């Protein structure tokens, strides 16, 4: 008889007496990177990978309060462990480890419906940065402190047994139930290379360039049919996914490093969450659709996006197109962080529905999608041109917009016959959106639609993206890089970055992202998981 599985809520509350990682402030910038391993993930970590969670970073403190919630389902008590790594965020070097704790669920005293386990756990020095440990001891000595033990306060609440919906009973792996965390990551360096700008920031010209990468946690579970392995279409692909041989290890490390750079966390990273609990949905049932459309700029600029949906329902996406000269930015292996298995991948774009009262959710694939086009008028007549040439819209209601999504991914080649499953999954998450239309990547109608968008973008000319302000001290490039960015020598910077990544051999852990304890349907201060 299979073991019982449960819905649980893990809350990362606070920590105290953490080591000091920054001599300048005599403090740290701590965050939690958590990993949940289950018997299923231990048996087959590639097909059923462990779940990850990252809290936001709290700045300049050794006593952070996160109050971040992680809702999980299908979790067994036997064989499940939660590893908690507390780290110091440092964008110029590796993130310093401040301590680690491991919680074995079998050792929890209270396990059953509506049972709560809350307590303080010692953060072990194993794996912690020697620099941080030495600084902590020195400061403790100067202040004549007797206790220097770092602690973290955790709360683990067992809600009850998991009840999987019809069609999902065969799911064996644990999955993230909520909240819907989101994060936006900004790179001035990549922004300069692909010529995407932010609002002017005075004399610091380099900080004006910004490329945006997005993560959005959808409500799980992903339908079990949405399960795809990378395709062995070339020997080098097999090499970097399997890390076989010197070339495979180098390529694998390069892609991991590129992923960490693209989805880097720094002072400019924006976090938030949508509370998808029953109470949260009562506040605004369309909140997740609104957040998604905001992250895609409400169809402005004729953008097309590359995306990957992970097995734990985290949506990774960035803008793509012929003008994006950094080839790896359009590779699904990069956006998946070189994961062997994903749920789905491809490209998508948003377009505005002119006659937005028309909505036929059942007509959204293949010929049905074409029929849908005949019954609604899309993006164009209702747009107003802004001074910089971008198309702007006067209203932002989810029902006025359509998501057009495909399976255009050579790395994973998602199955065409599963597009209706993808559509159904996205519609269940993006409540209130006008329509979700799916196309096979070889559909002639899709080719025409993409060509129209590319032609429209070309007519607009060079665009300046109005994304957000980037603080100078949050930039991931040095002052010497600024001159080279301004003189068009960004290639030199990339060579140095690649050399640094290759020489280092590893990168800072990037457990995907978390929230502040949900109290409102959408607010700043969350994080993400994957």
Steps between C-alpha positions, in 0.01 A plus 500: 500500500649835399579746783255780573579839354420836656449868428747702707600862545862588580570849633853639513455745782828655612863440595727640768870550563603426143865535399619831354586487131564868423778687678365834381164466674593236762186318386376267225234488230342167600250285315387138527549241227296193596493153342229242567596141420246217502540125448391544138760772432771294669425195281496698176625860546498569125142397425364622836745768614500640854292813557673833559402824663672837544396780730557865417822653630492711815767773485766596754411284797607193695151453644270480196123450509364338183155365594485317166244228435535193277189286441565142386287197417551125457773496766573178691632502853728198456827577324432873451763752607521879478848647459528867589799699378533858619723702269627853455410652164809632323467572129873560446618176661359168607223527756651427842344214693391615845375168634292191431225302673327176403152404620400133475122484482496164677643676806219756516284437805171631366393334177135481402217724388529853641820416690769769540875469561679824585845547644856626470766299321873541532674603180801277470836637391544211256528649155496854638741760366825512700518876442153551651578274795829680580336844473221388730744379766705818478196726539364284782834531679508877455148530641579249776218273391488155655252337261572483129261221399298578187136387513207490258132497602277270292133408496371183331122458497328181382169598343365152426522215252546593133192448283606491136243598239380262233770444240780582745486189721807347333727788608767365734715809552440778749409837351466868588141603565559868564518791542560614141843655545647721230833674446650733239874495441693779326838489325661828380773306317262286295280806451785683331579206272141457383437878506216507755483808722345611823399851598789750495703500821707817478868480417533125556426397143579132550231465767240610244533173311294215636390156383212342689456131589186377675390217728138429588389211721178347369265299721593132484491226425600497135288241313699174505488479119704821473834329541779538245864393483762680295549363148835342403515673164877557513793346692590829670144530638527158664844599629394817681179353645685193630826685583698234316857579401686828532289672233176391666608623843618835360176555305286394795684737734477781243122461474460484880705818529302674228177401677629639831603822326170540315285422805738661748383645831623843604371825648291563188315168497127544550307243702134448568227242530135436429317336788323207334337377820116503505506829693751649256293402197199671652698826506574494125449184296676660200814602690731238345390584146558870571849434635589285197379766257693768688816288471441473125431877473136460397585412137695824440785501252397187306716287728547124462621299801697179544373289791548184703254357754678279754365178650406700811297747291744793505481708183831649379490744210686782325445694184649348187543601136747536215649815653609312812861442411588290805401165353475314831219727618264317265604148602256301707784305658615829653157597633455155652842521670604194297221282643464165327124502551249785482122535466482708181691761299470719193412861421202724568373851448213715626258685276211723584145403412320797346150354538596375845147388588554207262643198680496139381729306733407168339633618162870531546707252301570440134207570272288599798750774576466630143121502538547695822695763304199560275276583795722756673711793387849520649764758591528798269213746462468571871868568561649843540859577401723623779779757445768231476302297248369224727137404476315592821152395612249695698360216712653212694235238566599132451185421301621738227814293427584168338795273568625330182740217591677225307745209534786651299791340686768298324660396828195323651258482203178486704226285349238671286223277632563636852428862405136469620633383840732803512210728407278355773775533761570863412131592490454354850784725624440819298143549612332789321730517196312558175624186324780245489577389145747221422680425173734229382834656410464404131153649463495740204261732681748530788780581258288779353416640843865505608607659174240773544635577847861504381411732211308731734792507743738579215281791389510644849879506477736480797298481820572615851339277762350678799561231758621644829778696663829327562706621794866556429617296798285209387664470160680176434771674294802690624592863438760390245221319314303824469750655258502189283120487494486862388761444228336184368762259637256278686668194344802558722281492809339174393845345451596598854169373637537165325860468616390572856218246480725234348779555753265497797358160416180569692243766565296622791202275581181617337201337660210650317311776693252574793245737665431713797226339707188553288257751639384663178428367149799676341781699658873558501718279715453146372720247337490190280530127508561231247 
